[in-house]
């Protein structure tokens, strides 16, 4: 059986094996650890760390006089970590916002690094050639020792994430609550940030300072489209990162002068694009289909309600017919626009078509119309509680009320309808128990919106 590289016409030699394994390991580490940076809205932190690492590379070379990968990455680790601490110190000790602090640290450290590299180039050092690869990466230069370094350091970082997963999960979603439970929030923040620094540093030789942030952020963004739970999110982000690294490396080997780092980044970006479009539940395509179905249900339910409103008092034979022209005039549409909803209602047995362009509700249609009107009254009461709005100002689809509202809330709303109360002001307007699809709730009762905690 032919292997995947053979099918691509790639000779899986020593160099390519190192590049593929190193890129895949980097993608796995960056994707898994980057998930926490993305959830904490610190996507730019990786960019700041990568740029802050550049002075360390220059200083390490000036001190050692060699381009040994271990020494250069150690220098990058130290200055990257210092840059991260500078961001934390600025945000905690001043009124400067985090995004501004990241911009300051990124630009200052990168400027210092650029000056050091310029000084090294002008010094005439024979060993200085090749330091520029840390700007844009040079994955083709990976050797077995580099791959082992990425695997050992990255594996240690992933092990730390596994051991502190519960603490990091709480820190990512609600650090204030973590503090009230007695967790050491500041040391945990420093630990998680240090792991992000490690993930960035090990990838500098492969994708470089400029592109490293994509390897850190893109896999987690793609994984977020497929799951709402943090554990599967971290695992899937690591897998997608490894997939982007391996695929980009193999693809770059098939085309002359196609750099590996940018190819890996473009593959990761493509994975994000596909996930954003086709992921079930959150993808644009899925949402478009769901929106069309919801709009169709809402339109059909509205036609049914209007028929119930326009129908004369029912007689022994059922509701009297209403002309389609009258229904269209009531809704402000043309009779042609009513063809599809009326056909659907007929298929369901809710209406029957009469002669002379008239339509009438069947017994089943009357029951469906009554149930729809009842759901709408419940929705208005529920949303009046939540939003402190008058009942006549609330307009939302009512099809899924039994699925969205908790049973105890439905009981309370049924009681409101029985007593004839219209809620929405004062203490009675406070929300209780909205529970969409089992996703975690905020204190106010609205969906939490983030990954499941």
HELIX and SHEET records of a PDB file:
HELIX    1   1 UNK A    4  UNK A    7  1                                   4    
HELIX    2   2 UNK A   14  UNK A   39  1                                  26    
HELIX    3   3 UNK A   43  UNK A   64  1                                  22    
HELIX    4   4 UNK A   69  UNK A   93  1                                  25    
HELIX    5   5 UNK A   98  UNK A  123  1                                  26    
HELIX    6   6 UNK A  126  UNK A  128  5                                   3    
HELIX    7   7 UNK A  133  UNK A  136  1                                   4    
HELIX    8   8 UNK A  139  UNK A  141  5                                   3    
HELIX    9   9 UNK A  144  UNK A  163  1                                  20    
HELIX   10  10 UNK A  165  UNK A  173  1                                   9    
HELIX   11  11 UNK A  175  UNK A  180  1                                   6    
HELIX   12  12 UNK A  185  UNK A  201  1                                  17    
HELIX   13  13 UNK A  204  UNK A  224  1                                  21    
HELIX   14  14 UNK A  230  UNK A  254  1                                  25    
HELIX   15  15 UNK A  260  UNK A  278  1                                  19    
HELIX   16  16 UNK A  284  UNK A  310  1                                  27    
HELIX   17  17 UNK A  324  UNK A  331  1                                   8    
HELIX   18  18 UNK A  335  UNK A  338  5                                   4    
HELIX   19  19 UNK A  339  UNK A  347  1                                   9    
HELIX   20  20 UNK A  363  UNK A  387  1                                  25    
HELIX   21  21 UNK A  391  UNK A  393  5                                   3    
HELIX   22  22 UNK A  401  UNK A  404  1                                   4    
HELIX   23  23 UNK A  407  UNK A  419  1                                  13    
HELIX   24  24 UNK A  426  UNK A  429  5                                   4    
HELIX   25  25 UNK A  436  UNK A  438  5                                   3    
SHEET    1   A 3 UNK A 322  UNK A 323  0                                        
SHEET    2   A 3 UNK A 358  UNK A 361 -1                                        
SHEET    3   A 3 UNK A 351  UNK A 354 -1                                        
END                                                                             
